[in-house]
Amino acid sequence: MNTLFITSRFFDLSAYEIHALLKLRADVFVTEQGWAHTDIEDVDIDGSSRHLLAYDLSERPMPFLGAARVIDEDGRAKLGRICLSPAGRGTGVSTELIEAAVAMARETFPDREIVLDAQGPLVDFYRRHGFEPFGEPFELGGIERQPMVLSAT
């Protein structure tokens, strides 16, 4: 798979990109995972937040594969809303996505720790990318999550 990553502020996304982003989040977090939460959040439009969009360049029109977001949270860069479409799973795109998300976080918020709340089954995946657990696990939306941190470089 040939993946294209685009980093953008929310206001710079096209109507199509906003639709694809919100639809993927709803498909993954609400439909698949049963999280009864509206995914329209004010933090998405904050001027300091950035969104990462992943597309498959090997097909036309380019299928939307995945997304991530970075926000400023208490002086740290917080990654969140990391998700992949079913077409992107098992293809190696998850590794590309987290690497691109970390790069986006480092560029957007230089010299800051990067944090995320890993879903329980994904803790080892994030460990392979340098993240370490910190704090206590918690449950959100019926899913156990583990706060994780990647030190500033």
ChimeraX attribute file (.defattr): number of C-alpha atoms within 10 A of each C-alpha:
attribute: neighborCount
match mode: 1-to-1
recipient: residues
	/A:1	12
	/A:2	9
	/A:3	19
	/A:4	16
	/A:5	18
	/A:6	14
	/A:7	18
	/A:8	15
	/A:9	16
	/A:10	20
	/A:11	13
	/A:12	11
	/A:13	16
	/A:14	10
	/A:15	10
	/A:16	8
	/A:17	14
	/A:18	15
	/A:19	12
	/A:20	18
	/A:21	24
	/A:22	14
	/A:23	14
	/A:24	21
	/A:25	24
	/A:26	20
	/A:27	17
	/A:28	19
	/A:29	20
	/A:30	17
	/A:31	12
	/A:32	10
	/A:33	13
	/A:34	14
	/A:35	16
	/A:36	12
	/A:37	10
	/A:38	10
	/A:39	15
	/A:40	11
	/A:41	8
	/A:42	7
	/A:43	15
	/A:44	18
	/A:45	14
	/A:46	14
	/A:47	11
	/A:48	14
	/A:49	21
	/A:50	25
	/A:51	26
	/A:52	24
	/A:53	25
	/A:54	25
	/A:55	21
	/A:56	20
	/A:57	15
	/A:58	12
	/A:59	10
	/A:60	7
	/A:61	9
	/A:62	13
	/A:63	17
	/A:64	21
	/A:65	25
	/A:66	27
	/A:67	28
	/A:68	24
	/A:69	25
	/A:70	29
	/A:71	23
	/A:72	19
	/A:73	11
	/A:74	7
	/A:75	11
	/A:76	20
	/A:77	28
	/A:78	23
	/A:79	25
	/A:80	17
	/A:81	19
	/A:82	21
	/A:83	22
	/A:84	21
	/A:85	16
	/A:86	13
	/A:87	13
	/A:88	20
	/A:89	13
	/A:90	8
	/A:91	11
	/A:92	10
	/A:93	21
	/A:94	19
	/A:95	14
	/A:96	15
	/A:97	24
	/A:98	20
	/A:99	13
	/A:100	19
	/A:101	25
	/A:102	21
	/A:103	13
	/A:104	23
	/A:105	28
	/A:106	18
	/A:107	10
	/A:108	17
	/A:109	21
	/A:110	15
	/A:111	14
	/A:112	18
	/A:113	17
	/A:114	25
	/A:115	24
	/A:116	22
	/A:117	22
	/A:118	24
	/A:119	17
	/A:120	15
	/A:121	12
	/A:122	12
	/A:123	18
	/A:124	14
	/A:125	14
	/A:126	20
	/A:127	15
	/A:128	10
	/A:129	13
	/A:130	12
	/A:131	20
	/A:132	17
	/A:133	19
	/A:134	12
	/A:135	9
	/A:136	9
	/A:137	16
	/A:138	14
	/A:139	11
	/A:140	11
	/A:141	13
	/A:142	11
	/A:143	14
	/A:144	14
	/A:145	20
	/A:146	21
	/A:147	19
	/A:148	23
	/A:149	22
	/A:150	19
	/A:151	13
	/A:152	13
	/A:153	8
